[in-house]
Amino acid sequence: PLCSNNNPYASFGATLARDEEQNLWSTPHDVTHTEADDDRVLYNMIVVRNQLDKDSEEWQKLNYDIYTLRQTRKEVRSRWKHILEDLGFQKEADSLLSVTKLSTISDSQNMGKARDILLKLSEETNIFPTSWELSERYLFVVDRLIALDAADEFFKMASVVYPKRPSGERVDDSQKAPQC
């Protein structure tokens, strides 16, 4: 049975590999990925890489860049989740961070405030890496925090947990300020 063509699990590994290629963030089978500009950049990198010979230097460089970008995104999401959980949103953190093409801004009047807070987070904290281009995805998250009246607390917590450091100065977990 393992060698026959009737094995329903024969293509399982291939399916997982295909899913990982399409997995631009961290949720398999999420068809909403290539909606934002930063998603399209990553998607285009994957398409170009897949057209190259795997033994080529260009393929290796693109593969490294794709891996690095994915890891950076996971790290940023993890930072946001950590702060949300510290603010008491343990059960809601994943849903607050979940953004799809169906997501909407709760109140159009909050858009300006959400942009201001997101910009302030990027300028005054290290919640985003220095090379990070602000993602529209987090604009929706900040909008949700405004609706929950938790945006200011989120900023304060981010300032404590991920304070802005002069360039070149790295912070490891043992140097971070104690959590509130």
C-alpha positions in Angstrom: 0.0 0.0 0.0 2.8 2.5 0.7 4.2 1.9 -2.8 0.9 1.9 -4.7 -0.5 5.0 -6.4 -3.7 4.6 -4.3 -2.0 6.1 -1.2 -4.1 9.2 -0.3 -1.1 10.6 1.7 1.4 10.4 -1.2 1.3 14.1 -2.0 1.1 15.3 1.6 4.7 16.6 1.6 4.3 18.3 -1.7 1.1 20.0 -0.5 2.9 21.3 2.6 5.7 22.7 0.4 3.3 24.5 -1.9 1.4 25.9 1.1 4.7 27.2 2.6 5.5 29.0 -0.7 2.2 30.7 -0.7 2.4 31.5 3.1 3.6 35.0 3.0 2.9 35.7 6.6 2.3 32.9 9.0 -1.1 31.4 8.4 -1.4 28.6 5.8 -4.2 28.6 3.3 -4.8 32.4 3.8 -5.7 33.7 0.4 -5.6 37.3 1.5 -1.9 37.8 1.3 -1.1 39.6 -1.9 -3.5 42.4 -1.1 -1.0 44.9 0.5 2.1 46.4 -1.1 4.5 44.6 1.3 2.7 41.3 0.5 3.1 41.9 -3.2 6.9 42.6 -2.8 7.4 39.3 -1.0 5.2 37.4 -3.5 7.2 38.9 -6.4 10.4 37.8 -4.7 9.1 34.3 -4.4 8.0 34.3 -8.1 11.4 35.5 -9.3 13.3 33.0 -7.0 11.2 30.1 -8.3 12.2 31.0 -11.9 15.9 30.8 -11.1 18.1 27.7 -11.0 18.4 26.5 -7.4 22.2 26.2 -7.6 22.6 29.8 -8.7 23.9 32.6 -6.5 20.9 34.8 -7.3 18.5 32.0 -6.1 20.4 31.7 -2.8 20.4 35.4 -2.3 16.7 35.7 -3.0 16.0 32.7 -0.8 17.9 34.3 2.1 16.1 37.6 1.6 12.7 35.8 1.6 13.6 33.9 4.7 14.8 37.1 6.4 11.7 39.1 5.5 9.4 36.3 6.8 11.4 36.0 10.1 11.2 39.8 10.5 7.5 39.8 10.0 7.1 36.9 12.5 9.2 38.8 15.0 7.2 42.1 14.6 3.9 40.1 15.0 5.3 38.4 18.1 6.2 41.8 19.6 2.7 43.1 19.0 1.1 39.9 20.4 3.4 40.1 23.5 2.2 43.7 24.3 -1.4 42.9 23.6 -1.2 39.9 26.0 0.5 42.1 28.6 -2.4 44.6 28.3 -4.9 41.8 29.1 -5.9 40.7 25.6 -4.6 37.1 26.0 -7.5 35.5 24.3 -8.1 38.3 21.7 -4.5 38.9 20.7 -4.6 36.6 17.6 -7.9 38.0 16.4 -6.8 41.6 16.9 -3.7 40.9 14.8 -5.6 39.0 12.1 -6.0 41.2 9.1 -7.6 40.0 5.8 -8.8 41.7 2.6 -12.3 41.8 4.3 -11.0 43.9 7.2 -12.3 47.4 7.5 -11.5 50.5 9.5 -14.1 50.7 12.3 -14.5 54.5 12.0 -13.1 56.6 9.2 -12.5 59.4 11.7 -10.0 57.2 13.5 -7.9 56.8 10.4 -5.8 59.9 11.1 -5.3 59.0 14.7 -4.4 55.4 13.8 -1.8 56.7 11.3 -0.3 59.1 13.9 0.0 56.4 16.5 1.5 53.9 14.1 4.0 56.5 13.0 4.8 57.4 16.6 5.3 53.7 17.3 7.8 53.4 14.5 9.7 56.6 15.5 9.7 56.4 19.3 9.9 52.6 19.9 11.8 49.6 18.5 8.6 47.5 18.0 9.5 47.7 14.3 13.0 47.1 13.0 14.8 50.2 11.7 14.6 49.0 8.1 10.9 48.2 8.4 8.4 49.9 6.0 5.2 50.5 7.9 2.6 47.9 7.0 -1.0 48.7 6.3 -1.8 45.6 8.3 -0.8 47.3 11.5 -3.0 50.3 10.7 -6.0 48.1 11.0 -4.7 46.7 14.3 -4.2 50.3 15.7 -7.7 51.2 14.5 -9.0 48.2 16.6 -7.1 49.4 19.6 -8.5 52.9 19.2 -12.0 51.3 19.1 -11.2 49.4 22.3 -9.8 52.6 23.9 -6.4 50.8 24.4 -4.2 52.5 21.8 -2.6 54.9 24.2 -1.9 52.1 26.7 -0.4 50.0 23.9 1.9 52.9 22.9 3.0 53.3 26.6 3.7 49.6 26.9 5.6 49.5 23.6 7.7 52.4 24.8 8.6 50.5 28.0 9.1 47.1 26.5 10.8 48.2 23.2 12.3 51.6 24.0 14.1 53.4 21.2 17.8 52.9 21.3 20.5 54.8 19.4 21.4 53.1 16.2 23.8 50.3 16.5 22.9 49.6 20.1 21.2 46.2 20.4 18.9 45.1 23.2 18.6 41.5 24.3 15.7 40.2 26.4 17.7 40.5 29.7 18.2 44.2 29.2 14.5 45.1 28.5 12.6 47.0 31.1 10.5 45.0 33.4 6.9 44.4 32.2 4.1 46.4 33.7 
